[in-house]
Amino acid sequence: MQYLVVAYDEQDEDAPKRRMAARDAHLALIAKYKAAGNMKMGAALLDEQGNMVGSTLIVEFETPELLQAWFDEEPYLLQDVWGEVMVTQCKIAPSFVN
């Protein structure tokens, strides 16, 4: 199953610092899941000044439980970077698949 994940960062003044502190671990975990074929696309969400304020990803996991397993180890969740996280099943259009 493919999922669109849209995650907005917490809004407190320390949220950007937590994001930067967790970023290397987040990117390393994304690289691990990308190598396994689970991460299809990702991007940082930016505000009007170009600051990172969230993330969007298209991911693929065989079961909802495997999606949850990623969430259970995701540094942006464990370190209170992401606040609101929305997950919706989706399907990548064939013209976008390599």
MIBATOR-324121 format. One record per residue: residue in three letters; x, y, z of N, C-alpha, C in turn. Coordinates in pm, whole numbers, plus 50000, padded with zeros to 5 digits. Layout:
<sites>
 type  n.px  n.py  n.pz ca.px ca.py ca.pz  c.px  c.py  c.pz
  ALA     X     Y     Z     X     Y     Z     X     Y     Z
...
</sites>
This chain:
<sites>
 type  n.px  n.py  n.pz ca.px ca.py ca.pz  c.px  c.py  c.pz
  MET 50084 49883 50000 50000 50000 50000 50089 50124 50000
  GLN 50046 50222 49925 50118 50350 49923 50041 50450 50008
  TYR 50116 50538 50073 50058 50637 50162 50120 50773 50137
  LEU 50039 50876 50146 50086 51013 50151 50091 51052 50298
  VAL 50207 51094 50343 50225 51138 50482 50254 51287 50478
  VAL 50173 51364 50546 50195 51508 50560 50206 51536 50709
  ALA 50322 51588 50749 50349 51610 50891 50391 51755 50913
  TYR 50321 51822 51000 50354 51960 51034 50429 51962 51166
  ASP 50534 52045 51170 50614 52056 51291 50534 52119 51404
  GLU 50576 52088 51526 50520 52155 51642 50541 52305 51626
  GLN 50463 52385 51696 50466 52530 51678 50542 52608 51785
  ASP 50594 52540 51887 50664 52612 51993 50798 52667 51942
  GLU 50853 52761 52015 50975 52829 51968 51097 52737 51960
  ASP 51097 52625 52031 51210 52532 52026 51197 52426 51917
  ALA 51084 52423 51847 51062 52321 51744 51170 52322 51635
  PRO 51210 52437 51583 51316 52435 51481 51448 52376 51534
  LYS 51480 52402 51658 51602 52345 51717 51591 52193 51727
  ARG 51474 52143 51768 51454 51998 51776 51464 51935 51637
  ARG 51408 52003 51536 51416 51953 51399 51562 51937 51357
  MET 51642 52040 51378 51781 52034 51335 51859 51930 51416
  ALA 51827 51915 51544 51895 51816 51627 51863 51673 51583
  ALA 51742 51652 51532 51699 51517 51493 51720 51490 51344
  ARG 51760 51591 51268 51761 51581 51121 51853 51472 51069
  ASP 51975 51462 51121 52068 51360 51071 52013 51220 51095
  ALA 51957 51196 51214 51900 51065 51244 51777 51038 51155
  HIS 51697 51140 51131 51580 51127 51043 51625 51089 50902
  LEU 51723 51162 50848 51771 51135 50712 51836 50997 50701
  ALA 51906 50954 50805 51966 50820 50804 51858 50712 50801
  LEU 51752 50731 50878 51643 50634 50878 51571 50634 50743
  ILE 51550 50752 50687 51488 50760 50555 51573 50685 50452
  ALA 51706 50703 50459 51796 50634 50365 51785 50483 50379
  LYS 51773 50434 50502 51757 50290 50526 51628 50239 50461
  TYR 51518 50311 50483 51390 50269 50426 51387 50290 50274
  LYS 51457 50391 50224 51464 50412 50079 51537 50295 50014
  ALA 51646 50251 50074 51722 50137 50020 51636 50011 50018
  ALA 51544 50000 50113 51453 49884 50118 51333 49900 50024
  GLY 51320 50017 49959 51212 50040 49865 51087 50102 49924
  ASN 51091 50142 50051 50971 50195 50116 50949 50344 50094
  MET 51056 50419 50077 51044 50564 50061 51046 50598 49912
  LYS 50939 50655 49863 50926 50686 49721 50959 50831 49690
  MET 50924 50923 49781 50948 51065 49759 50935 51136 49892
  GLY 51012 51240 49910 51000 51319 50031 51042 51462 50005
  ALA 50987 51553 50083 51023 51694 50072 50992 51764 50203
  ALA 51072 51866 50231 51043 51952 50346 50936 52052 50305
  LEU 50845 52081 50397 50748 52188 50377 50811 52317 50428
  LEU 50795 52425 50353 50859 52552 50387 50754 52660 50413
  ASP 50789 52753 50502 50703 52870 50520 50744 52979 50421
  GLU 50683 53096 50433 50707 53205 50338 50852 53253 50339
  GLN 50922 53233 50451 51062 53275 50462 51159 53164 50422
  GLY 51107 53049 50383 51193 52938 50343 51237 52849 50458
  ASN 51179 52866 50576 51212 52781 50691 51135 52650 50683
  MET 51200 52540 50722 51133 52409 50724 51030 52407 50837
  VAL 50908 52370 50802 50799 52367 50900 50721 52236 50897
  GLY 50771 52140 50822 50703 52012 50813 50764 51926 50705
  SER 50699 51815 50680 50750 51718 50583 50633 51656 50508
  THR 50662 51613 50386 50566 51532 50312 50642 51418 50248
  LEU 50584 51300 50253 50647 51182 50196 50543 51096 50128
  ILE 50585 51027 50025 50506 50917 49971 50586 50792 50003
  VAL 50521 50700 50073 50587 50579 50121 50507 50458 50077
  GLU 50572 50343 50082 50503 50218 50046 50541 50111 50148
  PHE 50439 50055 50210 50456 49946 50306 50351 49840 50277
  GLU 50386 49714 50296 50294 49605 50266 50172 49604 50357
  THR 50191 49650 50481 50081 49648 50577 50082 49777 50659
  PRO 49967 49813 50716 49964 49928 50806 50056 49908 50927
  GLU 50076 49785 50968 50164 49757 51082 50310 49793 51050
  LEU 50352 49770 50926 50488 49807 50886 50504 49958 50876
  LEU 50399 50027 50833 50400 50173 50837 50416 50220 50980
  GLN 50342 50160 51070 50350 50197 51212 50488 50167 51269
  ALA 50552 50059 51223 50687 50026 51270 50785 50138 51233
  TRP 50769 50197 51115 50853 50312 51079 50825 50428 51174
  PHE 50697 50459 51193 50662 50568 51285 50721 50545 51424
  ASP 50723 50420 51468 50771 50387 51602 50920 50416 51621
  GLU 50995 50427 51510 51137 50458 51522 51176 50590 51457
  GLU 51078 50664 51405 51105 50790 51335 51150 50898 51433
  PRO 51273 50950 51419 51325 51051 51511 51238 51177 51520
  TYR 51177 51218 51410 51094 51338 51416 50971 51318 51504
  LEU 50926 51196 51519 50816 51168 51612 50870 51148 51754
  LEU 50978 51073 51766 51034 51043 51897 51087 51168 51967
  GLN 51131 51266 51890 51190 51387 51948 51097 51509 51936
  ASP 50968 51482 51920 50865 51587 51922 50889 51698 51820
  VAL 50934 51659 51701 50945 51756 51592 50810 51766 51522
  TRP 50759 51653 51474 50628 51653 51409 50519 51658 51514
  GLY 50422 51743 51491 50304 51750 51576 50190 51680 51508
  GLU 50127 51749 51415 50014 51693 51341 50066 51609 51225
  VAL 50025 51482 51219 50065 51392 51112 49939 51334 51050
  MET 49926 51354 50918 49811 51302 50845 49860 51195 50748
  VAL 49790 51082 50745 49826 50971 50658 49704 50935 50575
  THR 49724 50928 50443 49617 50893 50351 49670 50792 50251
  GLN 49595 50686 50227 49635 50593 50122 49634 50667 49989
  CYS 49730 50633 49903 49737 50695 49772 49792 50593 49673
  LYS 49800 50631 49548 49855 50547 49445 49933 50637 49350
  ILE 50063 50612 49338 50145 50690 49247 50101 50660 49104
  ALA 50079 50764 49025 50037 50747 48887 50147 50678 48806
  PRO 50110 50588 48717 50210 50513 48638 50311 50602 48566
  SER 50269 50719 48523 50362 50806 48450 50473 50862 48539
  PHE 50461 50848 48671 50563 50896 48764 50653 50784 48815
  VAL 50624 50661 48781 50702 50546 48828 50815 50521 48731
  ASN 50935 50504 48785 51053 50479 48699 51042 50344 48634
</sites>
